[in-house]
Amino acid sequence: MVKGLPELKEIEDKCTDCLSGKQHRESIPKQANWRASQKLELVHSDICGPITPKSNGGNRYFITFTDDYSRKTWTYFLQEKSSAFDVFKRYKTLVEKESGCLIQCLRTDRGGEFLSAAFNEFCSAQGVKRQLTTAYTPQQNGVSERKNRTLLNMVRSMITAKDVPKKFWPEAVNWATYVMNRCPTFAVKDMTPEEAWSGVKPSVHHFRVFGCLAHTHVPNVHRKKLDGRSIKCVLLG
């Protein structure tokens, strides 16, 4: 192609200078190579926060647990990340009694709240295997990362649409989680996460717009003869 170049020979050794200047990360698969075949075989978890302002209860974080098999999500609220261990124990008791299954594996990032000695000892004693993501690779916990991002997007939209004070963000997160569990997802065929978990097709006839005006009935014992029978309020879930 050109004149004047010496004969070029293939060099088998890797050029460290080239690697330093050109190396890039391998692509992360967009779809998981493995899916759980039964409830609680794998649970994904992640913490989102800190969120400002604090809620009325002083919470700044929320943590999600998502069952890989059904893709149903449970949400809890935390004042500090260090509460994650206590919340996990509550979640474990709840879902194992509901399903009759045991949590077999928990996938999280390497946040300190998931790596405490107490957390590790509890999981070891309960037979819960740990899957910890590689540092700087949140894609390995993609189910939880996407779930939290979707929840935040929904919360921002709901709060903005009805001009709800931001301190009510936990109520919005709860409602968003409730709705998502009753919406179809590509991860579960022909049913919602709620149905995949409980075996019962959920009803959505009671759904209302978050932040809409509502009227609640006042019991007779709390009103006089000429008092109104209802009071105006705002629906927060």
Backbone bond lengths (Angstrom), bond angles and torsions (degrees), N, CA, C in turn:
res aa  C-N    CA-C-N  psi(-1)  N-CA   C-N-CA  omega(-1)  CA-C   N-CA-C  phi
1 M - - - 1.460 - - 1.527 111.93 -
2 V 1.346 116.50 -33.12 1.466 121.10 176.26 1.514 108.76 -135.93
3 K 1.349 117.42 162.95 1.456 122.74 179.03 1.527 110.09 -104.99
4 G 1.336 115.94 152.24 1.454 120.58 172.28 1.506 116.02 97.60
5 L 1.335 118.44 -5.52 1.461 120.37 179.03 1.518 110.07 -87.17
6 P 1.332 117.97 141.82 1.471 119.81 175.38 1.518 109.74 -70.56
7 E 1.321 116.05 166.84 1.457 120.10 178.81 1.530 109.32 -64.09
8 L 1.317 116.56 129.03 1.462 121.32 -177.54 1.521 110.04 -95.78
9 K 1.323 115.56 135.16 1.456 121.07 178.26 1.530 109.49 -115.43
10 E 1.315 115.59 145.02 1.460 120.32 179.41 1.521 110.25 -70.21
11 I 1.310 116.16 130.60 1.465 121.61 179.83 1.522 108.46 -104.38
12 E 1.329 115.89 124.69 1.457 119.94 -177.17 1.525 112.30 -80.52
13 D 1.335 117.18 -29.74 1.468 119.36 -178.98 1.521 110.48 -67.71
14 K 1.325 115.47 144.61 1.463 120.08 177.93 1.523 109.50 -77.81
15 C 1.313 115.70 140.60 1.465 121.57 178.95 1.529 108.44 -86.87
16 T 1.319 117.05 109.92 1.470 120.18 -177.67 1.522 111.59 -64.90
17 D 1.338 117.05 -32.62 1.462 119.16 178.26 1.528 110.88 -66.21
18 C 1.332 115.90 -39.40 1.466 119.27 177.96 1.524 110.86 -65.86
19 L 1.347 116.40 -41.64 1.457 119.65 178.41 1.515 111.04 -62.33
20 S 1.335 115.80 -40.36 1.462 119.62 -179.20 1.524 111.45 -63.73
21 G 1.317 116.01 -36.58 1.458 119.42 -176.10 1.512 115.00 -88.80
22 K 1.345 117.40 -21.33 1.464 119.21 -170.73 1.527 115.42 -124.27
23 Q 1.327 118.10 -9.42 1.460 119.41 -173.26 1.527 111.60 -62.93
24 H 1.319 115.87 140.82 1.462 121.62 177.10 1.514 108.79 -136.15
25 R 1.326 115.39 165.16 1.455 119.95 -178.95 1.520 110.63 -75.41
26 E 1.324 115.75 148.26 1.452 120.22 173.36 1.533 108.90 -66.62
27 S 1.309 116.15 148.39 1.458 120.44 179.59 1.526 110.31 -66.10
28 I 1.334 114.91 141.87 1.463 120.52 176.79 1.527 108.36 -88.62
29 P 1.343 118.73 128.11 1.476 119.82 178.39 1.519 111.22 -56.01
30 K 1.339 116.53 137.47 1.459 120.48 -178.80 1.522 112.12 -76.00
31 Q 1.321 116.90 -23.44 1.455 120.21 -179.90 1.522 109.58 -122.48
32 A 1.314 115.53 143.71 1.457 120.36 -179.61 1.531 110.13 -67.30
33 N 1.333 115.48 144.09 1.454 120.13 178.45 1.523 111.93 -82.64
34 W 1.339 116.40 -11.79 1.460 120.39 -175.66 1.510 109.73 -141.71
35 R 1.339 116.59 139.21 1.460 122.45 175.79 1.523 109.11 -127.51
36 A 1.315 115.42 146.54 1.460 120.53 177.62 1.526 109.91 -64.50
37 S 1.320 116.02 145.58 1.466 121.33 -179.47 1.523 112.29 -104.82
38 Q 1.340 117.14 -1.20 1.460 120.56 177.16 1.527 109.39 -153.70
39 K 1.316 115.55 163.84 1.465 120.74 -177.59 1.531 110.90 -60.89
40 L 1.330 114.35 139.09 1.470 123.68 174.38 1.525 113.89 65.20
41 E 1.319 117.01 11.55 1.462 118.83 174.74 1.527 110.17 -65.03
42 L 1.331 115.53 -32.03 1.464 121.63 175.48 1.521 108.52 -147.10
43 V 1.327 116.24 131.12 1.461 122.26 177.45 1.524 108.57 -120.92
44 H 1.330 116.17 130.50 1.465 122.57 177.05 1.529 108.76 -98.48
45 S 1.330 116.99 140.42 1.466 119.49 179.55 1.521 110.81 -144.95
46 D 1.330 114.93 148.39 1.463 120.86 176.88 1.523 108.77 -160.18
47 I 1.326 115.66 154.04 1.466 122.20 178.92 1.520 109.11 -107.84
48 C 1.317 116.24 139.11 1.462 122.40 177.44 1.525 109.05 -117.34
49 G 1.319 117.04 132.20 1.464 121.22 178.37 1.520 110.89 143.89
50 P 1.328 117.89 -177.82 1.471 126.79 2.98 1.532 112.29 -73.69
51 I 1.318 114.73 148.09 1.460 122.52 -179.70 1.522 108.88 -113.27
52 T 1.316 115.45 133.11 1.464 120.33 176.20 1.530 109.26 -117.80
53 P 1.338 116.45 142.99 1.464 126.78 1.09 1.523 111.71 -79.20
54 K 1.339 115.91 169.37 1.455 119.86 173.24 1.526 109.75 -62.45
55 S 1.324 115.17 153.45 1.466 119.46 175.86 1.524 109.85 -75.49
56 N 1.321 116.02 173.64 1.463 119.95 176.84 1.522 111.95 -58.50
57 G 1.325 116.67 -28.65 1.458 121.14 178.95 1.509 113.96 -89.78
58 G 1.335 117.25 5.61 1.459 120.92 179.20 1.512 114.83 82.43
59 N 1.326 117.77 13.70 1.466 120.79 -178.89 1.527 111.38 -81.82
60 R 1.339 115.02 142.85 1.466 121.49 178.32 1.525 112.79 -124.19
61 Y 1.332 116.91 -9.11 1.461 121.43 -176.78 1.529 109.66 -134.53
62 F 1.334 114.83 159.22 1.461 118.92 164.56 1.520 108.77 -134.24
63 I 1.314 115.43 149.57 1.463 121.88 -179.77 1.520 108.34 -122.47
64 T 1.312 116.23 137.28 1.460 120.99 178.99 1.520 110.22 -113.69
65 F 1.327 115.40 145.75 1.458 123.49 171.51 1.518 106.66 -124.12
66 T 1.329 117.00 124.40 1.464 121.51 -178.11 1.520 109.85 -122.29
67 D 1.311 116.16 123.09 1.459 121.96 176.74 1.523 108.98 -74.77
68 D 1.325 117.33 123.56 1.463 120.76 -175.11 1.524 111.81 -64.56
69 Y 1.311 117.57 -35.63 1.469 120.77 -176.40 1.526 111.90 -68.18
70 S 1.323 116.98 -51.41 1.470 120.80 -175.66 1.522 113.08 -95.59
71 R 1.340 116.02 -20.29 1.466 124.69 -174.03 1.533 112.37 65.67
72 K 1.330 117.11 19.19 1.460 118.96 172.38 1.524 109.10 -73.88
73 T 1.336 115.51 142.64 1.459 121.70 -176.80 1.526 110.82 -118.36
74 W 1.327 115.12 140.80 1.467 122.97 173.36 1.525 107.70 -118.00
75 T 1.318 116.93 139.33 1.460 121.87 -176.82 1.525 110.31 -123.13
76 Y 1.331 115.60 136.00 1.464 122.21 176.35 1.528 108.46 -130.38
77 F 1.327 116.06 157.08 1.465 121.12 -176.24 1.524 110.57 -115.58
78 L 1.326 115.27 142.70 1.463 121.75 -173.60 1.519 110.73 -129.77
79 Q 1.328 115.59 143.36 1.460 119.98 169.97 1.523 109.97 -82.03
80 E 1.337 116.13 -35.68 1.456 122.45 178.45 1.525 109.22 -136.35
81 K 1.328 116.64 151.35 1.457 120.76 179.05 1.523 112.28 -60.41
82 S 1.319 116.15 -29.85 1.461 120.55 -176.80 1.527 112.76 -62.58
83 S 1.323 117.28 -13.68 1.471 120.82 179.04 1.526 112.36 -79.89
84 A 1.325 117.87 -2.45 1.466 121.30 -175.32 1.526 111.97 -58.51
85 F 1.322 117.46 -37.89 1.467 120.54 -178.32 1.523 111.46 -63.55
86 D 1.332 117.12 -47.27 1.465 120.58 179.27 1.527 111.33 -62.77
87 V 1.331 116.06 -38.69 1.464 120.02 179.49 1.527 110.69 -66.58
88 F 1.334 116.68 -39.71 1.465 119.58 178.71 1.526 111.10 -61.30
89 K 1.319 117.55 -40.43 1.468 120.42 178.62 1.525 111.02 -62.78
90 R 1.340 116.78 -40.56 1.470 120.57 176.69 1.527 110.67 -63.16
91 Y 1.326 115.68 -45.52 1.466 120.54 -179.83 1.525 110.62 -62.00
92 K 1.318 116.35 -44.79 1.466 120.96 -178.11 1.528 111.02 -59.62
93 T 1.320 116.91 -45.48 1.462 120.78 178.97 1.526 111.19 -61.02
94 L 1.334 116.26 -44.18 1.462 121.31 -178.06 1.521 112.20 -61.90
95 V 1.334 116.71 -55.50 1.468 119.38 -171.94 1.519 112.27 -72.69
96 E 1.318 117.56 -30.94 1.462 118.58 179.04 1.526 111.25 -70.09
97 K 1.324 117.26 -34.48 1.466 119.88 175.92 1.523 111.03 -72.03
98 E 1.331 116.95 -37.48 1.466 120.46 179.66 1.524 111.94 -65.63
99 S 1.321 116.14 -42.19 1.466 120.80 -170.50 1.520 114.28 -96.99
100 G 1.329 117.02 -22.91 1.455 119.32 -173.78 1.513 112.60 76.55
101 C 1.334 116.73 8.69 1.463 122.57 178.21 1.528 109.34 -111.87
102 L 1.323 115.88 164.55 1.459 121.83 177.69 1.522 109.68 -110.23
103 I 1.326 116.41 143.31 1.464 119.95 174.39 1.524 108.39 -65.99
104 Q 1.323 115.91 123.72 1.457 120.16 -177.78 1.523 112.64 -97.89
105 C 1.334 116.78 -33.85 1.462 119.66 -175.50 1.522 109.61 -149.10
106 L 1.328 116.24 139.84 1.464 122.61 178.83 1.522 108.93 -121.07
107 R 1.328 116.33 122.65 1.470 121.17 179.52 1.525 109.47 -106.15
108 T 1.328 116.84 123.69 1.463 123.01 179.23 1.518 109.41 -142.98
109 D 1.339 114.88 173.39 1.456 118.44 170.05 1.528 108.50 -81.99
110 R 1.325 116.33 -170.92 1.461 120.82 -176.61 1.528 112.44 -99.01
111 G 1.320 116.98 28.96 1.454 120.30 175.96 1.520 110.92 -60.74
112 G 1.327 115.92 145.91 1.450 120.49 -176.92 1.512 113.62 -57.86
113 E 1.338 116.79 -29.13 1.464 119.92 -179.59 1.522 112.36 -65.93
114 F 1.354 116.93 -21.45 1.459 120.83 179.06 1.527 112.81 -97.88
115 L 1.316 117.44 -5.41 1.464 120.99 -172.95 1.520 113.27 -115.54
116 S 1.314 117.95 12.72 1.463 119.83 179.37 1.527 109.83 -65.57
117 A 1.326 115.49 156.12 1.464 120.11 179.46 1.525 110.96 -60.47
118 A 1.338 116.24 -40.17 1.470 119.93 -179.46 1.525 111.10 -63.28
119 F 1.343 116.58 -41.98 1.467 121.08 179.93 1.526 109.81 -63.28
120 N 1.327 116.81 -48.25 1.462 120.98 -178.31 1.525 111.82 -63.56
121 E 1.330 117.02 -41.78 1.461 120.61 -179.52 1.529 110.93 -65.81
122 F 1.330 116.55 -39.31 1.461 120.24 179.33 1.523 110.58 -63.75
123 C 1.324 116.89 -47.20 1.471 120.35 -179.54 1.525 110.87 -62.51
124 S 1.322 116.63 -40.33 1.461 120.40 178.85 1.524 110.90 -63.49
125 A 1.334 116.69 -43.20 1.465 120.68 -179.22 1.524 111.84 -67.83
126 Q 1.346 116.75 -31.56 1.466 121.64 -177.50 1.524 113.00 -91.02
127 G 1.327 116.95 -0.96 1.455 120.26 179.70 1.512 114.33 74.24
128 V 1.342 116.73 26.03 1.466 121.60 179.03 1.525 108.99 -95.12
129 K 1.312 116.76 114.53 1.461 120.53 177.49 1.526 110.03 -72.48
130 R 1.320 116.28 150.64 1.456 121.02 179.43 1.520 110.13 -110.22
131 Q 1.322 116.27 133.87 1.466 122.60 169.66 1.518 106.85 -117.20
132 L 1.321 117.11 111.60 1.456 122.45 -178.45 1.518 109.27 -107.55
133 T 1.313 117.02 132.51 1.459 120.72 -177.96 1.520 110.73 -70.29
134 T 1.318 115.46 155.13 1.455 121.09 174.27 1.525 109.51 -68.82
135 A 1.325 116.11 145.00 1.461 120.14 -179.67 1.526 110.74 -56.43
136 Y 1.327 116.22 140.29 1.468 124.34 178.17 1.528 112.53 63.64
137 T 1.326 116.71 24.20 1.468 120.17 179.54 1.524 109.57 -131.77
138 P 1.333 117.41 70.15 1.472 119.82 -179.43 1.521 112.77 -64.36
139 Q 1.361 116.66 -18.24 1.463 119.45 -179.89 1.529 111.70 -60.59
140 Q 1.340 117.19 -26.15 1.458 119.87 -179.38 1.528 112.03 -70.17
141 N 1.316 116.31 -16.92 1.468 120.83 173.71 1.526 108.64 -113.19
142 G 1.328 114.70 41.44 1.459 121.33 -170.79 1.515 114.79 -61.18
143 V 1.334 118.17 -34.13 1.467 120.05 -178.98 1.522 110.20 -60.25
144 S 1.329 116.77 -48.37 1.468 120.18 -179.95 1.519 111.93 -70.88
145 E 1.324 117.21 -39.27 1.463 120.56 -179.82 1.526 110.49 -60.78
146 R 1.328 116.72 -46.02 1.468 120.58 179.72 1.524 110.96 -67.82
147 K 1.324 116.03 -38.91 1.462 119.57 -179.54 1.524 110.55 -61.14
148 N 1.323 116.65 -46.93 1.467 119.83 -179.24 1.527 111.44 -65.93
149 R 1.330 116.57 -37.81 1.462 119.46 178.55 1.524 110.73 -64.73
150 T 1.325 116.87 -42.88 1.463 120.42 178.59 1.522 111.18 -63.83
151 L 1.323 117.18 -42.46 1.462 120.53 178.45 1.524 111.12 -60.24
152 L 1.335 116.99 -45.15 1.465 120.06 -179.96 1.523 111.31 -63.98
153 N 1.326 116.80 -39.40 1.467 119.49 177.58 1.529 110.93 -61.66
154 M 1.320 116.51 -42.75 1.463 120.39 178.47 1.526 111.19 -65.02
155 V 1.325 116.12 -42.51 1.468 120.62 -178.54 1.521 110.87 -62.83
156 R 1.320 116.86 -45.87 1.472 120.11 179.23 1.527 110.64 -59.21
157 S 1.322 115.98 -43.94 1.466 119.74 -178.58 1.523 111.47 -65.67
158 M 1.326 117.74 -42.63 1.463 120.89 -177.74 1.520 111.62 -67.25
159 I 1.330 116.09 -43.01 1.466 119.98 -179.11 1.524 110.84 -66.53
160 T 1.337 115.80 -40.89 1.461 120.08 -178.62 1.525 111.53 -69.42
161 A 1.332 116.51 -41.90 1.468 120.64 -174.99 1.520 112.24 -60.75
162 K 1.331 117.11 -37.19 1.470 120.88 -176.59 1.527 112.62 -111.24
163 D 1.324 116.29 9.56 1.467 120.93 177.78 1.532 111.50 53.39
164 V 1.328 115.79 43.72 1.468 121.54 178.09 1.530 108.73 -79.78
165 P 1.328 119.45 135.92 1.470 120.97 177.42 1.529 111.29 -53.77
166 K 1.329 116.50 137.67 1.459 121.04 -173.67 1.523 113.52 -64.42
167 K 1.323 117.83 -20.34 1.464 119.70 -179.73 1.528 111.96 -66.40
168 F 1.335 116.71 -11.94 1.461 120.50 177.96 1.528 111.72 -93.01
169 W 1.338 117.38 21.44 1.461 119.91 -179.19 1.537 113.08 -59.81
170 P 1.358 121.26 -33.75 1.470 117.77 177.37 1.529 113.03 -62.84
171 E 1.330 116.62 -38.09 1.465 119.17 177.03 1.523 110.61 -62.23
172 A 1.336 116.02 -38.47 1.465 119.98 178.26 1.531 111.18 -67.94
173 V 1.335 117.09 -39.74 1.466 120.75 177.63 1.528 110.34 -63.09
174 N 1.324 116.51 -43.42 1.468 120.29 178.27 1.523 111.32 -59.39
175 W 1.336 116.06 -44.98 1.465 120.03 -178.80 1.525 110.61 -67.09
176 A 1.330 117.07 -41.55 1.463 120.52 179.17 1.527 110.64 -62.22
177 T 1.323 117.02 -41.34 1.463 120.87 178.12 1.525 110.76 -63.10
178 Y 1.317 116.15 -44.01 1.465 121.86 179.95 1.529 110.66 -60.18
179 V 1.330 116.41 -43.03 1.465 120.86 -179.59 1.523 110.87 -68.42
180 M 1.336 117.32 -45.28 1.463 120.81 -178.55 1.525 111.66 -59.67
181 N 1.314 117.11 -37.83 1.462 120.31 179.99 1.519 112.42 -67.25
182 R 1.321 116.61 -14.06 1.466 121.47 -178.82 1.520 112.14 -114.43
183 C 1.317 116.27 17.16 1.468 122.57 176.70 1.524 109.52 -114.15
184 P 1.340 118.13 147.52 1.464 120.30 179.16 1.518 111.71 -65.26
185 T 1.317 115.64 152.73 1.454 122.03 178.07 1.520 109.03 -141.88
186 F 1.331 116.57 146.93 1.463 120.41 179.32 1.528 111.51 -63.65
187 A 1.332 116.95 -21.52 1.463 120.55 -176.35 1.525 112.75 -74.11
188 V 1.335 117.24 -19.11 1.468 121.48 -179.86 1.523 108.04 -127.18
189 K 1.309 116.94 126.07 1.460 120.95 -173.40 1.527 111.87 -82.55
190 D 1.327 115.72 127.46 1.468 124.01 168.76 1.527 114.86 61.78
191 M 1.314 118.23 21.22 1.463 120.18 175.28 1.524 109.72 -161.20
192 T 1.310 115.18 163.66 1.460 120.74 178.54 1.530 109.54 -85.80
193 P 1.332 117.65 162.04 1.467 119.69 175.52 1.525 112.90 -55.52
194 E 1.328 116.87 -38.24 1.468 119.72 -179.63 1.526 111.30 -62.48
195 E 1.331 116.81 -43.39 1.463 119.74 179.01 1.525 111.34 -68.32
196 A 1.339 116.82 -39.02 1.462 120.26 178.51 1.524 111.17 -62.75
197 W 1.321 116.20 -31.00 1.465 120.58 -179.92 1.529 111.64 -82.46
198 S 1.324 117.12 -49.46 1.467 120.95 -171.36 1.523 114.08 -95.90
199 G 1.337 116.42 -19.85 1.454 119.87 -175.88 1.511 113.52 81.34
200 V 1.334 117.17 4.41 1.463 122.31 -178.84 1.523 109.57 -116.47
201 K 1.332 116.72 129.49 1.461 120.46 178.45 1.530 108.69 -68.94
202 P 1.331 118.92 121.32 1.467 120.75 -175.53 1.524 112.29 -77.00
203 S 1.324 114.97 153.20 1.463 121.49 175.11 1.527 109.00 -100.74
204 V 1.327 115.54 145.14 1.469 120.09 178.56 1.530 110.90 -122.45
205 H 1.329 117.10 16.96 1.464 119.41 -176.68 1.525 111.79 -65.83
206 H 1.326 117.01 -22.24 1.463 120.96 -177.41 1.527 112.82 -88.90
207 F 1.320 118.25 -1.12 1.465 120.73 -178.55 1.530 110.58 -62.40
208 R 1.304 115.82 135.80 1.456 122.88 173.79 1.524 108.13 -134.25
209 V 1.324 116.59 165.30 1.464 121.30 -179.71 1.525 109.55 -73.28
210 F 1.316 116.65 128.44 1.465 120.88 177.88 1.527 109.71 -60.93
211 G 1.323 116.15 130.87 1.461 120.91 178.69 1.513 114.65 87.28
212 C 1.335 117.81 3.71 1.468 119.57 -179.85 1.531 110.35 -76.62
213 L 1.332 115.56 160.11 1.458 120.24 176.73 1.525 109.84 -73.02
214 A 1.329 115.86 143.37 1.461 120.98 179.78 1.524 108.97 -142.98
215 H 1.318 115.82 164.06 1.462 121.52 176.42 1.526 108.44 -125.41
216 T 1.303 115.64 127.01 1.463 120.13 179.31 1.521 110.02 -110.39
217 H 1.318 115.69 138.51 1.466 121.57 -176.82 1.524 110.85 -72.41
218 V 1.311 116.10 138.49 1.464 122.37 177.38 1.527 108.48 -98.70
219 P 1.340 118.69 119.84 1.472 120.78 179.84 1.528 111.80 -58.94
220 N 1.314 115.73 153.46 1.468 121.40 -177.99 1.522 112.85 -55.08
221 V 1.326 116.47 -37.43 1.470 119.50 -175.68 1.522 112.05 -68.58
222 H 1.322 117.15 -13.94 1.462 120.19 -177.56 1.531 112.79 -108.43
223 R 1.312 118.16 11.68 1.463 119.54 178.97 1.528 110.70 -145.33
224 K 1.324 114.17 157.25 1.461 120.73 177.80 1.527 109.72 -93.36
225 K 1.316 115.60 176.06 1.459 120.43 -173.98 1.520 113.46 -56.05
226 L 1.323 116.98 -40.28 1.465 120.33 -174.65 1.528 113.23 -100.01
227 D 1.324 116.83 3.79 1.466 119.53 177.27 1.525 110.44 -73.70
228 G 1.306 115.72 152.99 1.459 119.88 176.11 1.523 111.38 -61.89
229 R 1.327 115.70 150.20 1.460 120.48 -177.10 1.527 112.77 -88.12
230 S 1.305 116.97 -4.49 1.463 119.90 177.95 1.518 109.27 -147.97
231 I 1.323 115.38 161.54 1.463 121.10 175.76 1.521 108.64 -124.91
232 K 1.315 115.33 149.16 1.459 120.83 -179.47 1.528 109.10 -82.96
233 C 1.319 115.58 139.20 1.464 120.35 179.78 1.528 109.25 -149.91
234 V 1.315 115.82 -178.86 1.464 122.16 179.86 1.523 108.61 -116.86
235 L 1.325 116.84 130.70 1.461 121.88 -178.75 1.529 110.07 -76.68
236 L 1.329 115.94 122.41 1.462 121.33 179.81 1.525 111.37 -119.81
237 G 1.326 116.43 25.72 1.453 119.69 177.23 1.511 112.59 117.89
